Amino acid sequence: MWLLFTGMLMLAVVALVMAALFRDDAYRAADKKNKGFWLIILGVTVLVNLVVPVLFLQLAGLVATIVFFVDVRPALRQVSGGGGGRWGRRGGGSSSDGPYGPYNGGR
């Protein structure tokens, strides 16, 4: 049973770190709750898993974590151009791409 609880804790920690890596404006562009909301929800989930091992609260946190991974994170990656900090970048793009799109040399 402790292995299951450790897995839920690790999943929540990974979700919290990923939520922190996305920019605040990506949450608004994806039409999701703001970054602070997700950081609080996932932070409380991590705390509950660490401090208050009550199964009902842990399951509620697991649901929030799954919602982040299944709904919020893909939307954030889409509006961020596949990015999201260190995770999620896959090759793509050209060597002439700038931070706001392709650079065409002022043409």
C-alpha positions as CSV (number, residue, x, y, z in Angstrom):
1,M,0.0,0.0,0.0
2,W,2.9,2.4,0.8
3,L,4.1,1.9,-2.8
4,L,0.7,3.2,-4.1
5,F,0.9,6.2,-1.8
6,T,4.5,6.9,-2.9
7,G,3.4,6.7,-6.5
8,M,0.6,9.2,-5.9
9,L,3.1,11.5,-4.2
10,M,5.6,11.4,-7.0
11,L,2.9,12.0,-9.6
12,A,1.7,15.1,-7.7
13,V,5.3,16.4,-7.3
14,V,5.9,16.0,-11.0
15,A,2.7,17.8,-11.8
16,L,3.5,20.6,-9.4
17,V,6.9,21.1,-11.1
18,M,5.4,21.0,-14.5
19,A,2.7,23.5,-13.5
20,A,5.4,25.8,-12.2
21,L,7.4,25.7,-15.5
22,F,4.7,27.0,-17.7
23,R,4.3,30.7,-18.1
24,D,1.3,32.5,-16.5
25,D,0.1,33.8,-19.8
26,A,-0.1,30.3,-21.2
27,Y,-2.8,29.4,-18.7
28,R,-4.8,32.4,-19.9
29,A,-4.2,31.7,-23.5
30,A,-5.3,28.0,-23.0
31,D,-8.5,29.3,-21.2
32,K,-7.6,27.3,-18.1
33,K,-7.6,28.4,-14.5
34,N,-4.6,30.6,-13.7
35,K,-1.1,29.4,-12.7
36,G,-1.6,30.3,-9.0
37,F,-4.7,28.1,-8.8
38,W,-2.9,25.0,-10.1
39,L,0.1,25.6,-8.0
40,I,-2.1,25.9,-4.9
41,I,-4.2,22.8,-5.8
42,L,-1.1,20.7,-6.6
43,G,0.9,22.0,-3.7
44,V,-1.9,21.1,-1.3
45,T,-2.0,17.7,-2.9
46,V,1.7,17.2,-2.2
47,L,1.2,18.4,1.4
48,V,-1.7,16.1,2.0
49,N,0.2,13.1,0.6
50,L,3.2,14.0,2.9
51,V,1.5,15.2,6.1
52,V,-2.1,14.0,6.3
53,P,-2.4,10.5,4.8
54,V,-6.2,10.4,4.7
55,L,-7.3,8.3,1.7
56,F,-10.2,10.5,0.8
57,L,-8.1,13.6,0.5
58,Q,-5.3,11.7,-1.3
59,L,-7.9,10.5,-3.9
60,A,-9.2,14.0,-4.4
61,G,-5.6,15.2,-5.0
62,L,-5.1,12.3,-7.4
63,V,-8.1,13.4,-9.4
64,A,-6.7,17.0,-9.5
65,T,-3.4,15.6,-10.6
66,I,-4.9,13.5,-13.4
67,V,-7.0,16.5,-14.6
68,F,-3.8,18.5,-14.8
69,F,-2.0,15.8,-16.8
70,V,-5.0,14.9,-19.1
71,D,-6.6,18.3,-19.7
72,V,-4.5,21.3,-18.6
73,R,-1.0,20.2,-19.6
74,P,-1.8,19.3,-23.3
75,A,-3.6,22.7,-23.7
76,L,-0.7,24.5,-22.2
77,R,1.7,22.7,-24.5
78,Q,-0.4,23.5,-27.5
79,V,-0.5,27.3,-26.8
80,S,3.2,27.3,-25.9
81,G,4.2,25.8,-29.2
82,G,4.9,22.3,-27.8
83,G,7.1,23.8,-25.1
84,G,6.6,24.0,-21.4
85,G,10.1,24.5,-20.1
86,R,12.5,21.7,-20.3
87,W,9.9,19.0,-20.9
88,G,7.8,18.8,-24.0
89,R,10.3,20.3,-26.5
90,R,10.6,18.0,-29.4
91,G,13.0,19.0,-32.2
92,G,10.8,20.9,-34.6
93,G,11.3,24.4,-35.7
94,S,14.0,25.8,-37.9
95,S,17.4,27.2,-37.0
96,S,16.1,30.6,-38.1
97,D,13.2,30.5,-35.7
98,G,13.2,33.3,-33.2
99,P,11.2,33.5,-29.9
100,Y,8.2,34.9,-31.8
101,G,8.3,32.8,-34.9
102,P,10.5,32.5,-38.0
103,Y,13.1,35.2,-38.6
104,N,13.1,36.3,-42.2
105,G,15.9,38.9,-42.2
106,G,13.6,41.9,-42.4
107,R,12.1,40.9,-45.8
